[in-house]
Amino acid sequence: MNFPPIFLSNDTTDDYRSIVVGDVAVIDVRSPAEFSRGAISSARNLPILDDAEREQVGITYRTRGREAAITRGHELVSGELKRRRIQSWIDVCDHNPSSVLCCWRGGLRSSIAQKWLVENRRNVPCVEGGYKSLRRYTQKVLESVANRNVVVLGGRTGTGKTELLREFSNAIDLEDLARHRGSAFGGLNELQPMPQSFDFALAAELLRTESLQFLLIEDESRMIGKLHLPPELFESMARAPLVVLDAPFEQRIEFTFNNYVIGQDYAQLRNNLQRIEKRLGGVNYKSISESMSAAMESGKTSDHSNWIKSCWKTTMIRCTITNSRKSKIASFSMVIPER
């Protein structure tokens, strides 16, 4: 392998766009606790100091000053531990030649990591301004959506809105980014990302589609699960024209069964049903719950269809086509292919 010449590097990069869209690998040397509060999608957390070490360095900084804190950091990360951490960065660099280093503010931690890599014949730029600058850049990207042309896709549960979105390169699946399906029976069964991580993922999608004529986005409320939509995006969606997707009632039942019931365990289905108990009302909830239990016991598709049908007839789950602020420009039916 041909190595570049060794030199003391102070290279930095402010190509925030390439970083946010995931064109480069990010070696995030922040502590695990910092990383857990938010990160770029393409980042790998390979900390120069773990949480306990960072706490010790912080105490030293507050009681004895900067130089003593730096010395303490070198004492904590030395010998075999230092070698292993450097090797973890080298492994990323060798697989991703365009890698960059990132810490909280683009300061001491990333510059020390950069120096150690240079000593091992790897020249890796640091993100100028670090994670904080990436956050500021991301906020500007999110604010810029106010100037984008947006078309909103609405419709009831079971009409296949998400599946239709996937057919368009100019579509952004907000629920997928948020790891949360708004339909009572459409949950992704995953932990939602932290708000900052969601913002980064959304900004990456906005940058990916920035050259396209318009954005296609499914109708959403201000919150997707526990995550807030950026106000600029929500306001753009509220002003946007609306396309309504519809499907025959029986097809909606079949679609719901095939996509939201098959493969789900009974406990998860019961939990999903409980989420809409208030909307169903006590009597309806009890009846539907009993019907669901009977269907799980019999395993018959027709029995499942009965409780799904009762749900949809009792409450218009995720019916988002009544927003008076939107002008409906089209309404069409989705033909769901037979399986």
C-alpha positions as CSV (number, residue, x, y, z in Angstrom):
1,M,0.0,0.0,0.0
2,N,1.4,3.4,-0.9
3,F,1.2,5.9,2.0
4,P,1.2,9.7,1.6
5,P,4.2,11.5,3.1
6,I,3.9,12.3,6.7
7,F,3.3,16.0,7.6
8,L,1.7,17.9,10.4
9,S,-1.8,18.5,9.1
10,N,-4.3,21.2,10.1
11,D,-6.6,20.5,7.2
12,T,-10.2,21.4,7.7
13,T,-13.3,21.2,5.5
14,D,-16.5,23.3,5.4
15,D,-18.1,21.2,2.7
16,Y,-21.1,20.7,5.0
17,R,-23.4,19.7,2.2
18,S,-21.4,16.6,1.3
19,I,-21.2,15.6,4.9
20,V,-25.0,16.0,5.6
21,V,-26.1,14.1,2.5
22,G,-23.7,11.3,3.4
23,D,-21.2,11.5,0.6
24,V,-18.3,11.3,3.2
25,A,-17.8,9.1,6.2
26,V,-17.8,11.0,9.5
27,I,-15.6,9.8,12.3
28,D,-17.3,11.4,15.3
29,V,-14.9,11.5,18.2
30,R,-17.4,13.0,20.6
31,S,-18.3,10.9,23.7
32,P,-21.1,8.3,23.5
33,A,-23.4,10.5,25.6
34,E,-22.9,13.5,23.2
35,F,-23.4,11.2,20.2
36,S,-26.6,9.7,21.6
37,R,-28.2,13.2,21.7
38,G,-27.9,13.6,17.9
39,A,-25.6,12.7,15.0
40,I,-25.2,12.8,11.2
41,S,-26.7,9.7,9.6
42,S,-23.3,8.7,8.1
43,A,-21.4,9.2,11.3
44,R,-19.7,6.5,13.3
45,N,-19.1,7.2,17.0
46,L,-15.4,6.3,17.7
47,P,-14.7,8.6,20.7
48,I,-11.3,9.8,21.7
49,L,-12.6,10.0,25.3
50,D,-15.5,7.8,26.6
51,D,-18.0,9.3,29.0
52,A,-16.1,8.6,32.2
53,E,-12.8,9.9,30.7
54,R,-14.5,13.0,29.4
55,E,-15.9,13.7,32.9
56,Q,-12.5,13.3,34.5
57,V,-11.0,15.7,32.0
58,G,-13.8,18.2,32.6
59,I,-13.2,18.1,36.3
60,T,-9.5,18.7,35.8
61,Y,-10.2,21.6,33.5
62,R,-12.6,23.3,36.0
63,T,-10.2,22.8,38.9
64,R,-6.7,23.1,37.4
65,G,-7.1,24.6,34.0
66,R,-6.7,23.8,30.3
67,E,-3.1,22.5,30.2
68,A,-3.7,20.2,33.2
69,A,-6.8,18.9,31.5
70,I,-4.9,18.1,28.3
71,T,-2.3,16.3,30.3
72,R,-4.9,14.3,32.1
73,G,-6.5,13.3,28.8
74,H,-3.2,12.0,27.5
75,E,-2.7,10.0,30.7
76,L,-6.2,8.4,30.4
77,V,-5.7,7.5,26.7
78,S,-2.3,6.0,26.3
79,G,-0.6,2.8,25.5
80,E,-2.7,-0.1,24.2
81,L,-6.0,1.9,24.7
82,K,-4.7,4.7,22.5
83,R,-3.4,2.3,19.9
84,R,-6.9,0.6,19.7
85,R,-8.7,3.9,19.3
86,I,-6.3,5.1,16.6
87,Q,-6.7,1.7,14.8
88,S,-10.5,2.1,14.8
89,W,-10.1,5.4,13.0
90,I,-7.6,4.0,10.6
91,D,-10.0,1.1,9.7
92,V,-12.7,3.7,8.7
93,C,-10.2,5.9,6.8
94,D,-8.8,2.9,4.8
95,H,-12.4,1.9,3.7
96,N,-13.5,5.5,3.1
97,P,-10.7,7.7,1.7
98,S,-12.9,10.8,1.9
99,S,-13.4,10.5,5.7
100,V,-13.5,13.5,8.0
101,L,-13.1,14.0,11.7
102,C,-15.7,15.7,13.8
103,C,-16.0,16.7,17.5
104,W,-18.3,19.2,19.3
105,R,-16.7,22.5,18.0
106,G,-13.9,21.4,15.7
107,G,-11.4,22.0,18.5
108,L,-9.0,20.0,20.6
109,R,-10.5,16.5,20.4
110,S,-10.6,16.4,16.6
111,S,-7.2,18.1,16.2
112,I,-5.5,15.7,18.5
113,A,-7.2,12.7,16.7
114,Q,-6.0,14.3,13.4
115,K,-2.4,14.6,14.8
116,W,-2.4,10.9,15.9
117,L,-3.6,9.8,12.5
118,V,-1.0,11.9,10.7
119,E,1.6,10.1,12.9
120,N,0.2,6.9,11.4
121,R,0.3,8.2,7.8
122,R,-3.3,9.1,7.5
123,N,-4.2,12.6,6.5
124,V,-7.9,13.3,7.5
125,P,-9.5,16.8,7.5
126,C,-11.5,18.0,10.5
127,V,-14.9,19.5,10.1
128,E,-14.5,23.2,10.5
129,G,-16.6,24.3,13.5
130,G,-17.4,20.7,14.3
131,Y,-20.9,19.4,15.1
132,K,-22.2,22.8,16.1
133,S,-21.4,24.2,12.6
134,L,-23.1,21.2,11.0
135,R,-26.2,21.9,13.1
136,R,-26.2,25.6,12.0
137,Y,-25.9,24.5,8.4
138,T,-28.8,22.0,8.8
139,Q,-31.0,24.6,10.3
140,K,-30.5,26.8,7.3
141,V,-31.4,23.9,5.0
142,L,-34.6,23.2,7.0
143,E,-35.5,26.9,6.8
144,S,-35.0,26.9,3.1
145,V,-38.0,24.6,2.6
146,A,-40.2,27.7,2.8
147,N,-39.0,28.5,-0.7
148,R,-39.7,25.0,-2.1
149,N,-42.8,23.9,-4.1
150,V,-44.6,21.3,-2.1
151,V,-47.5,19.0,-3.0
152,V,-49.1,17.1,-0.2
153,L,-50.5,13.5,-0.6
154,G,-53.5,12.7,1.6
155,G,-55.9,9.8,2.1
156,R,-57.2,7.3,4.6
157,T,-55.4,4.4,6.1
158,G,-55.1,1.5,3.7
159,T,-55.0,3.4,0.5
160,G,-51.3,2.8,-0.1
161,K,-50.0,6.4,0.4
162,T,-46.5,5.2,1.6
163,E,-46.2,2.7,-1.2
164,L,-47.1,5.4,-3.8
165,L,-44.5,7.8,-2.3
166,R,-41.8,5.2,-2.9
167,E,-42.4,5.4,-6.6
168,F,-41.4,9.1,-6.9
169,S,-37.8,10.3,-6.7
170,N,-39.0,13.7,-5.5
171,A,-40.9,12.3,-2.5
172,I,-39.8,12.4,1.1
173,D,-41.2,9.8,3.5
174,L,-41.3,11.7,6.7
175,E,-42.7,8.8,8.7
176,D,-39.8,6.6,7.6
177,L,-37.3,9.3,8.7
178,A,-39.1,9.5,12.0
179,R,-39.3,5.7,12.3
180,H,-43.0,6.1,13.1
181,R,-46.1,5.3,11.1
182,G,-49.1,7.5,11.9
183,S,-51.6,4.8,11.3
184,A,-52.6,2.9,14.5
185,F,-51.5,-0.4,12.9
186,G,-48.6,0.9,10.8
187,G,-46.0,1.5,13.5
188,L,-42.4,0.7,12.5
189,N,-41.8,-0.9,16.0
190,E,-38.5,1.0,16.4
191,L,-37.2,3.6,18.7
192,Q,-37.6,7.1,17.1
193,P,-34.4,9.0,16.5
194,M,-33.4,12.0,18.6
195,P,-34.7,15.3,17.3
196,Q,-31.3,16.5,16.0
197,S,-30.7,13.2,14.2
198,F,-34.2,13.5,12.6
199,D,-33.3,17.1,11.5
200,F,-30.1,15.8,9.9
201,A,-31.9,13.0,8.0
202,L,-34.6,15.4,6.8
203,A,-32.0,18.0,5.7
204,A,-30.2,15.3,3.7
205,E,-33.5,14.5,1.9
206,L,-34.1,18.2,1.2
207,L,-30.6,18.5,-0.3
208,R,-31.1,15.3,-2.3
209,T,-34.2,16.7,-3.9
210,E,-33.2,20.4,-4.2
211,S,-32.9,20.4,-8.0
212,L,-36.3,18.8,-8.6
213,Q,-39.4,20.9,-9.5
214,F,-41.5,20.1,-6.4
215,L,-41.6,17.9,-3.3
216,L,-44.2,15.3,-2.7
217,I,-44.9,14.7,1.0
218,E,-47.6,12.8,2.9
219,D,-49.9,14.9,4.9
220,E,-48.8,15.1,8.5
221,S,-49.6,16.9,11.7
222,R,-47.0,19.1,13.5
223,M,-45.7,16.0,15.3
224,I,-44.8,12.5,14.0
225,G,-44.8,10.5,17.2
226,K,-42.6,12.5,19.6
227,L,-40.8,14.4,16.9
228,H,-41.7,18.0,15.7
229,L,-41.7,18.9,12.1
230,P,-39.7,22.1,11.4
231,P,-42.2,25.0,11.4
232,E,-41.1,26.1,7.9
233,L,-42.0,22.7,6.5
234,F,-45.3,22.4,8.3
235,E,-46.3,25.9,7.1
236,S,-45.3,25.0,3.5
237,M,-47.4,21.8,3.8
238,A,-50.4,23.8,5.2
239,R,-50.3,26.1,2.1
240,A,-49.6,23.4,-0.4
241,P,-52.1,21.9,-2.9
242,L,-53.5,18.5,-1.9
243,V,-53.7,15.3,-3.8
244,V,-56.1,12.8,-2.3
245,L,-55.5,9.0,-2.7
246,D,-58.5,6.8,-2.3
247,A,-59.3,3.1,-2.6
248,P,-62.4,0.9,-2.4
249,F,-63.3,0.0,1.2
250,E,-62.7,-3.7,0.7
251,Q,-59.3,-3.0,-0.8
252,R,-58.4,-0.9,2.2
253,I,-59.3,-3.8,4.5
254,E,-57.2,-6.2,2.4
255,F,-54.3,-3.8,2.3
256,T,-54.4,-3.2,6.1
257,F,-54.4,-7.0,6.7
258,N,-51.5,-7.7,4.3
259,N,-49.3,-4.8,5.5
260,Y,-50.2,-4.3,9.1
261,V,-51.5,-7.6,10.5
262,I,-49.5,-10.4,8.8
263,G,-46.3,-10.9,10.7
264,Q,-47.4,-9.0,13.8
265,D,-47.7,-10.8,17.1
266,Y,-50.9,-10.6,19.2
267,A,-49.4,-8.4,21.9
268,Q,-48.3,-5.8,19.4
269,L,-51.7,-5.8,17.7
270,R,-53.4,-5.4,21.1
271,N,-51.1,-2.5,21.9
272,N,-51.8,-0.8,18.6
273,L,-55.6,-1.2,19.2
274,Q,-55.2,0.3,22.7
275,R,-53.7,3.4,21.2
276,I,-57.0,4.3,19.6
277,E,-59.3,3.2,22.4
278,K,-60.5,6.7,23.2
279,R,-61.4,7.3,19.5
280,L,-63.3,4.0,19.3
281,G,-65.2,4.4,22.6
282,G,-65.4,1.9,25.4
283,V,-68.2,-0.3,23.9
284,N,-66.7,-0.4,20.4
285,Y,-63.2,-1.0,21.8
286,K,-64.4,-4.0,23.8
287,S,-66.2,-5.5,20.8
288,I,-63.3,-5.0,18.4
289,S,-60.8,-6.3,21.0
290,E,-62.9,-9.5,21.4
291,S,-63.1,-9.8,17.6
292,M,-59.4,-9.5,17.3
293,S,-58.8,-12.1,19.9
294,A,-61.1,-14.5,18.1
295,A,-59.3,-13.8,14.8
296,M,-55.9,-14.5,16.3
297,E,-57.2,-17.8,17.7
298,S,-58.8,-18.9,14.5
299,G,-56.2,-17.6,12.2
300,K,-58.8,-17.0,9.5
301,T,-58.3,-14.0,7.2
302,S,-62.1,-13.4,7.2
303,D,-62.1,-13.1,10.9
304,H,-59.3,-10.5,10.8
305,S,-61.3,-8.6,8.2
306,N,-64.2,-8.3,10.6
307,W,-62.4,-6.4,13.3
308,I,-60.4,-4.2,10.8
309,K,-63.7,-3.3,9.1
310,S,-65.2,-2.4,12.5
311,C,-62.2,-0.1,13.2
312,W,-62.5,1.7,9.9
313,K,-66.2,2.1,10.1
314,T,-66.1,3.4,13.7
315,T,-63.3,6.0,13.3
316,M,-61.8,7.6,10.3
317,I,-58.2,6.8,11.3
318,R,-55.7,9.1,9.6
319,C,-58.3,10.8,7.5
320,T,-56.4,14.0,6.5
321,I,-58.5,15.3,3.6
322,T,-60.6,17.8,5.5
323,N,-58.0,20.5,6.1
324,S,-59.6,23.7,4.8
325,R,-56.3,25.4,4.3
326,K,-55.4,23.1,1.4
327,S,-56.8,23.3,-2.1
328,K,-57.5,19.8,-3.5
329,I,-56.0,19.6,-7.0
330,A,-56.7,15.9,-7.7
331,S,-58.4,12.9,-6.3
332,F,-57.7,9.4,-7.6
333,S,-58.0,5.8,-6.7
334,M,-55.2,3.4,-6.0
335,V,-55.8,-0.1,-7.4
336,I,-54.1,-2.5,-5.1
337,P,-52.8,-5.6,-7.0
338,E,-54.0,-9.0,-5.9
339,R,-51.5,-11.1,-4.0
